[in-house]
Amino acid sequence: MSDQVFDDIQTDDSQARRNALLLACGQALGGAIATIIIATGGHVGALLADDRSLATLPVSAFILGTALSTLPANLAMRKLGRRGGYFLSSLIGLVAMLIAAYGVYIGNFHIFALGTFATGGYWAFVQSYRFAATDIASEKFKSKAISWVMMGGLASAVIGPQTIIFTQDIIPNHIFAATYLAGAGLIVLSMLIVTQVRIARPIIMKGASSGRPLAEIARSRRFVVAVFCGVVSYSVMTFIMTSSPLAIVGGGHSHAQAALGIQWHVVAMYLPSFFTGNLIDRYGKINIVIAGMLLLTGASIVGLSGETIGHFWTSLVLLGMGWNFGYIGATAMVTDCYRSDEMNKVQGLNDFLIFGLNAAASLSAGVIYFYYGWEMVATIVLPAIGLCLGLLIWISVRKRRMQRS
């Protein structure tokens, strides 16, 4: 008998498809929350903070909250199941967004940052949607299941920025306060959807093995490379995106243009998901991640080429596409690194590392932008991308040599 069994689930792809579609809807609404915080957090921070170099701290607090919550989130889902964990996360997110709205309303920077930090706890669960879609999926459907869930982010590219545009001035003299109240409503809607999924709930048998030690898995070459690719894809995207709204406004463009820039960026993040899974099946995970790194390089080069609104928007679009290929490809690489009884701890470690370094990227983005300018923001990411490309080419060549021998 297997060390781990699942209740109430038939392991066929018809159920996996239903789960993936529901999780895609949850991703659309949950992703809008992240878009709201990233697009407005720096502006609110600049208005409320005494030191403007700390303007992106609320965004960094959001990402740090995500990083610190990834391991507890996966532990909660191991104990409560996916549905129970998602219900709990919705309650956390609802309270957190209300705290953030209150901080904006009373003009308190620290309360606002506390609210965004706590919202990171909700976002940690949302990040697991892509893994949850693979729980009962066949090997053939796994990459597509991840892509399906990420497609939901395309809707968030519209929902988030449009929520900002239509709500930012609803409460007079308290810009964006109503936006965070609207975000709380989006979380409630998401909860009604994601708690309907039929996700594999693990029942741990007495004396069951929890798989290999995490340290052993973390030392494997393919895990290290997969996680590093995920870290670079997400951190480069976060680093440039977080400072982009500040650079757009600082370059003489409007807040609306900054919000639309983020909207096109998020569209580019998720639109390729319609075919990323098929591309992975055809060309392989490593080649798709390499393509993602090249697109991220293009985003940096365009960003260095000028500061017109066209340059900013083109850079953000390339940034989003590079993130999609790099992040989905790296996620698919991680799913090759664990067995079913190891998935929660490996997924948790992966997301902890990604969002822990993301928090550093987000916080440093504001500091580097205010002290060294946009050109430094666009330049400093290139060495990390180059290292990632080197590792991918190395393991690709090594794999081909092993196949020939």
Secondary structure as the mmCIF struct_conf table of DSSP 4:
data_model
#
loop_
_struct_conf.conf_type_id
_struct_conf.id
_struct_conf.beg_label_comp_id
_struct_conf.beg_label_asym_id
_struct_conf.beg_label_seq_id
_struct_conf.end_label_comp_id
_struct_conf.end_label_asym_id
_struct_conf.end_label_seq_id
BEND BEND1 ASP A 3 ASP A 3
STRN STRN1 GLN A 4 ASP A 7
BEND BEND2 ASP A 8 ASP A 8
BEND BEND3 ASP A 12 ASP A 12
HELX_RH_AL_P HELX_RH_AL_P1 ASP A 13 LEU A 48
BEND BEND4 ASP A 50 ASP A 51
HELX_RH_3T_P HELX_RH_3T_P1 ARG A 52 LEU A 54
TURN_TY1_P TURN_TY1_P1 ALA A 55 THR A 56
HELX_RH_AL_P HELX_RH_AL_P2 LEU A 57 ILE A 106
TURN_TY1_P TURN_TY1_P2 GLY A 107 GLY A 107
HELX_RH_AL_P HELX_RH_AL_P3 PHE A 109 GLN A 127
TURN_TY1_P TURN_TY1_P3 SER A 128 SER A 128
HELX_RH_AL_P HELX_RH_AL_P4 TYR A 129 ALA A 132
TURN_TY1_P TURN_TY1_P4 ALA A 133 ILE A 136
HELX_RH_AL_P HELX_RH_AL_P5 GLU A 139 THR A 167
TURN_TY1_P TURN_TY1_P5 GLN A 168 ASP A 169
BEND BEND5 ILE A 170 ILE A 171
TURN_TY1_P TURN_TY1_P6 PRO A 172 ASN A 173
TURN_TY1_P TURN_TY1_P7 ILE A 175 PHE A 176
HELX_RH_AL_P HELX_RH_AL_P6 ALA A 177 VAL A 194
TURN_TY1_P TURN_TY1_P8 THR A 195 GLN A 196
STRN STRN2 ARG A 201 ILE A 204
HELX_LH_PP_P HELX_LH_PP_P1 MET A 205 MET A 205
TURN_TY1_P TURN_TY1_P9 LYS A 206 GLY A 207
BEND BEND6 ARG A 212 ARG A 212
HELX_RH_AL_P HELX_RH_AL_P7 LEU A 214 ALA A 218
TURN_TY1_P TURN_TY1_P10 ARG A 219 ARG A 219
BEND BEND7 SER A 220 SER A 220
HELX_RH_AL_P HELX_RH_AL_P8 ARG A 221 GLY A 250
TURN_TY1_P TURN_TY1_P11 GLY A 251 GLY A 252
HELX_RH_AL_P HELX_RH_AL_P9 HIS A 255 TYR A 270
TURN_TY1_P TURN_TY1_P12 LEU A 271 PRO A 272
HELX_RH_AL_P HELX_RH_AL_P10 SER A 273 TYR A 283
HELX_RH_AL_P HELX_RH_AL_P11 LYS A 285 SER A 305
BEND BEND8 THR A 308 THR A 308
HELX_RH_AL_P HELX_RH_AL_P12 ILE A 309 VAL A 334
TURN_TY1_P TURN_TY1_P13 THR A 335 ASP A 336
BEND BEND9 CYS A 337 CYS A 337
HELX_RH_3T_P HELX_RH_3T_P2 SER A 340 GLU A 342
HELX_RH_AL_P HELX_RH_AL_P13 MET A 343 TYR A 372
HELX_RH_AL_P HELX_RH_AL_P14 TRP A 374 THR A 379
TURN_TY1_P TURN_TY1_P14 ILE A 380 VAL A 381
HELX_RH_AL_P HELX_RH_AL_P15 LEU A 382 ARG A 404
#
